[in-house]
Amino acid sequence: MSWVIAAIALLLILIRPWRIAEAVWACSGAVLLVVLRVLSPADALAAVGRGTDVYLFLTGMMVLAELGRREGFFDWIAAEAIHLARGSRTRLFAIVYVAGTLVTIFLSNDATAVVLTPAVLAAVKKARATPLPYMLICALIANAASFVLPISNPANLVVYGSKMPPLLVWLRSFGLPSLLAIAVTFLVLWFATRKYMNGAMETEVERPHLSRTGKYTAWGIGATAVVLILASGFDLNLGLPTFVAAIVVAATIAFEDPAAPLAIFKHISWSVLPLVAGLFVLVEAVDQAGALELSRTFLQRAGSARPLAGALSSAFGVAGLSNLVNNLPVGLIAGNALRGAAAPELIRNAVLIGVDLGPNLAVSGSLATILWLTALRREGEDVGFFQFLRFGLLVMPPALAISVLSLLLFSQR
């Protein structure tokens, strides 16, 4: 029963019939599990409680991202990118890619998808360039750069929970694989979209002035990144530092812009939090129905196989599931399984890369990509499922394979 309810809920989350928000379907599935006594109220509440660090992290990042949008910081970044491109679409491609990489690394992939995407789209339209390559950058780099740091993707918190590796350990494990993922994604995406790079574009695009509060926001975002890197370096949970830093930055802005707090509160997509909470409950029910044991068995077999076969099968298996049912529930199940299975470090790292990078195959793969598509539609643009899949099939498999192979080479040194 729990498998059926969870599967239906996840399907409804992805297809959003009658345009009902994803959070409604996730919470409805969770409530139905309790009403039908498939899951006890105590177990459901415990599952929701396990996401506290993720909720705090997401809230803090959403506050910072909305501050950046409201105070014009992201619009300023996009306009500066057009100016630096000096009429070259290829140069603009590289600049937007670098900007998306930095925003993802230090503000998380959701910020790239939700806030940078509309800013880049508006600037590209003013420059009269074809939007598609630059929109794909915002979607694909949001996943490709999402394991550079622990703070780059909420899925990292979901997979590791309270067992997040210290920063130096993280960088030793994922530094090279993440750089390779970013580089391969850039090269393949540029090759796949090169036909859109011909021709000049407008260079005289209005460059917005970054206000005093915009500068405060930029400094605040930078300071938050430093705080989170330090927290990760001292092996602390990231949710509370993110939340506190965001509140401090917002309070500082409020001295200059008293209307900011209320405006931020109104524009943040709060439905993300009940969506994640509902997913925690759905995963708990599926875990109790046997998914946890199946996952542990798979990971144990992958760990006992030859390193190359085990690492690749783990990464691509998790990536495939992520594109079918979204990487947040897959990350939750995989994280629970990893904590109970005696899987070697190579397999653990391969699973994390599969959860983070794998969603670049399909638009249904990650919360960030779904939010990216929502942001596009809000601006009157759209990228169809099969159109995205056509690029995803080119970009994701080589990036994932090379990243995992680098893990293997590093582990044998």
N, C-alpha and C positions, 0 to 999 in steps of 0.2 A: 504493500500500500504506500509506504513512504517513498519508494522509488517512483511510483506513478505520479504522486502529488508533486514531488520535486521536479520531475521531468516536465510535467505540464506547466508548472510555475515558471521554470526556466525558459520554456518555449514562449510563453506569453510575455515574459520580460523582453525577449529578443524581438518578437514581431509587433508588440504593442498594439493589439487590436483596439479599434475605436479610439486610438490615440490616448489611451489611459496610461498614466505614468508607470514606469518600471517598478517603482517602490510599492505601488498598490498591489501588483501581482505578487511580488516577493513577500509582502506582509500578509496578504490573503492566504498564500500557501502555508506560511508559518502558522497562522491562526487555525487554519483547517487541520493541520497536523495535531494541534492541541485539542481541538474540539472533538475530533475523531479518536482521541486517546492513543494516537500513534506515538506521540511524544508527550511526556508529562510536563505540566507547567513549570516544575522546578528545573527540568533539563532544558526547556526552552529559554527560561530566564538565564540559566547558567551559560548557554550558548551566546545569548545577546551580550552578557557581561564580559565574555572573552574578547569582545571586539572593542573594548574601551580605548585601548591605545590607538587603534585604527581610527575611531571616531574623532579623538582629539587631534590626531595628525591631519585627517581630512578637513576638519573644521578650521584649523590653523592655516592650512594651505589655501583653502577657499577664501578666507578673509584676506590673505596677502594677495591672492590673484585678483580678487574684486577691487582691492585698493589700487593695484597696478592698473587695472582697466579704468576705474573712475578717475584717477589722477592723471591719466594720459600717458603713463609710463610705457605701456605696450604700443600705443599709437606712435609714440616718439621713436621706439625701436624700429617699427616697420617703416616709418618715413625716412629714418636715417639709412636703412638698408637700401631703399630706392635711390637715395642720394649717392651713396657709396658705389652703387652699381654703375653709375655714369652711362646709362643707356644700354648696358649689356645684359641680356636675359640670363646668360650663363653665369656671369658674375653675381647677378641677383640670386640665382639658384644657390650658389655657394654661400652667400652671406646669410640668406634666410635659413639655410641648413645649420650654419654655425649658431645663429641666434636660437633656433629651436633646440639645438643640443644643449646650450647653456641654460635655457629656461627649464628644460627637462631635468637636467642634472641637479640644479639648485632649488627648483620650485615644484618638481614632480611632473610626471607626464600629463596629469589632469590639467595643470595650468597651461601647458602647451596646447592641449586640445581645445580647452574652453575659452581661453583669453587671447593667446597669441594668434590663433586661427582667424578670428574675425578682423583683427588688426592687420594681419598680412593680406587678407582678402581685400580689404578696403584700399590699402596702399597699392596693391597690384592692379586693381581696377582703375585707379587714378593714373597709373603708369601705362595703361592700355596694353598689358601683357596678358597672355593666356593664363587663367588662374590655376588650371589643373595641376601642373607640376609643383607649384608652391603649396597648394592645399595638401597634396600627397606628402610633401615634406613634413608638414605639421602632424599628420597622422602617423607616419612611419618612424620619424625620429622620436616621437613620444614613447614608442616601445623600444626602439633600438638603443637609445641612451638611458633606458630606465633601470639599468643595473650597474651604472657607474658608481653610484653611492647608495647606501641603504635608504636615503630619503628620496630617491628619484622615482619611486613607485610604491604606492600603498600596498601593492601585492607582495612586496618584500617583507612588510610587517606581518602580512597574513601568513606567508610561508614559514617564517622563522618564529613568529610570536615573541615571547620573552627571551628566546635563545638567539637573538640577533648577534652575529659575529662582531667583535670590535672592529673599528674602522681599518686599522692596519691589516688585520687578517682579511677583511673584505677586499681591500685593494689588492692584496697579494693574490687572492683567488680570482677576482673578476676584473682587475685592471686591464690586462691584455685582451681577454675575451670581449669586453665592452668596447674597447677601442677598435678592434677588428670588426665587430658588429656595426659600429658607426661608419667605418670606412667602406665596408662591403655594401651596406645599404645605400650609401651615397653614390658609389660607382654604378651599381646596377640600376638605381632609380634614374640617375642622370642618363645612362644609356637608353633606358626604356622611354624616356620623355624627351630625348634630344631633338625630335622633330618640332617640338614647341619652342625651341631656343633660337630659331631663325628670326631675323628681323630686329629692328630697333624698337625702343619704347620711349615713352615720355620721360624726360629727366627733370622738368620743372614742376615737381610735385610739392604742394604746400608742406612745409616742415613745421609741425606744431612746436610752439615754445614749451619747454618743460618748466612748469610752474614751481614755486617754492615747495608746495606740498608734493608735487611729482618727484622733486629731488629728494625730499624726506622719505618718500616711499621707496625710491631706488636704494637709498642708503639703508633703510630698514630691512628691505629684502636681502641686501648683502649681509647685514649684521645677523639676520636670522640664519642665513646659510652657514655663517661662521659658528653660531651657537650650536646648530645641529651637527656640524662636523665634529665639534668638540664633544658633544653629547655622545655621538657614535664612537669617538675615540676612547671615551671613558666607559663604554659598554653600558650606556643608560638607555632606557626606553625613550623613543623619539616623540611619542604623542604629546606628552605634557610640555616639554620644551617648545615644540612647534606651536602649540596653542597659546602658551604664555607669551612667546615672542611676538606672535601675530597680534595679540591683544595690546601689548606695549606699543607696537608700531601704530596700530589703529588709534590708540589713545593720544599718541604724539600728534598724529595728523588732525585729530579732533580739536586740538588747541587752535589750529589755523583754519580748519574747515569743520565747524560744529555740526553741519548736516551730514558729514561722512558716515558716522556710526549707523544712523537709521537707514541711509541709502544702501550701505553694505549689507545690513540685515535683510533688506527687502529684495536684493538682487541675487543673493547667494542661493544656489540650488540645494536647499536643505533636504530635498527628497533623496539625495545621495545617501544620507545617514540611515534612514529606515530601510532603504534598498540593501545596504550592506548588512544591517542587523537581520533582515529577513533571510539573506543568504546564509548567515551564520546558523540560523535555526534550520533551514533546509539541509544544510550540510551535516548538521548534528544528527538529523533523522536518517539521512542516507548512511552516515557512518555507523549508526546503531543497527542498520539493516544489512550491514556486511561490506559496504564500500571500503571501510577502513582496512579490513582484513585482506580484501582483494588487492588494495593498493600496496599494503605491506608485503604481500606475497610477490607482487610484481617487482617491487624495489629490491627485495632480497634476491630474487632471481637475476635481476640486472646486476646486482653487486657481485654475484658469484660467477657471472659470465666474464668473458674477456673484456678488458677495460674499454676497448674501442666499441665493441658491440653494446656493452652495458650502458655506456655514456650516451651514445647516439640513440639507442632505443628509448632510454629514459627521456631525453630531451624532446625527441620527435613525438613520442607517445603523449607526453604532457601537452606539447604544442597542438597536436591534433585534437585532443579533448578540449583545450582552451578555445579553439575556434568553433567547436560544436556547441559548447554550453557556457562560454565566457571564462576568462582566466581567474576571476575572483573565487567562484566556487571550486574550481579545479585546484587553485592555490591553497584553499582551506583544507581540502581533502588531502592533497599532497603533503602539506605541512603537518597535519595530524599523523599521517602515515610515516613520515620521516622521523618524527619524534618517537615513534614506537618501533621502528624497524632498525636493524643494525646495518644500515646502508653506509658504505664508505663515503668519504668526503667527495670523491669524484662524482658519484651518483647524486649526492645532495646538490652539488653545484650545477650539474647538468640539468636537474629538475628546475632549479631556480631560473636558469637561462631559458628553458622551455616555456616556463610560465610568463616570463617578461617579454621575450623576443618572439615567441611563437605566434601571438595574436596579430602579427603583421601580415598574416595570410588572408584573413577575412575581416570584414568590418564588424562582425559579431564577436571578435576575439577578446576584446578588453573593454573595460568601462571607459577608458580614455578614448578609444576609437568610436564608441557609441556616442559619447559626449561631443566628439569632434564632428560627427555626422549631424547631430542635433544643432550644433553651432552653425554649420554650413546652411542647413535648411532654414534656420532663422534669418540668414542673410540672403535667401532666395537662390542658393546654389544647392546642388545635389551631386553625389557620386553613388551610382547604383552598386548593388551587391556584387554583380558579376564584373562590372568595370573595375571595382577595387580588387576583386579576386584575381583579375588578369595581371595586375601589377604585383599583387601579393605572391603569386606563384613564382614570379621572377625574382623577387627581392628576398623573401623570408628564408627559403630552404638553403641557399648558399651562405647567407649570413649566419644562420643557426649552426650549420655544419662546421663552418670555419671557427666559430666561437667555441664550440664543443671540442674540436680537434686541438685548439690552443690550450684548453683545460687539460687535455690528455698529455700533451707535450710538456706542459709545465709540471704536472704531477709526477712525471718520470725523470725530471732533472735531479 
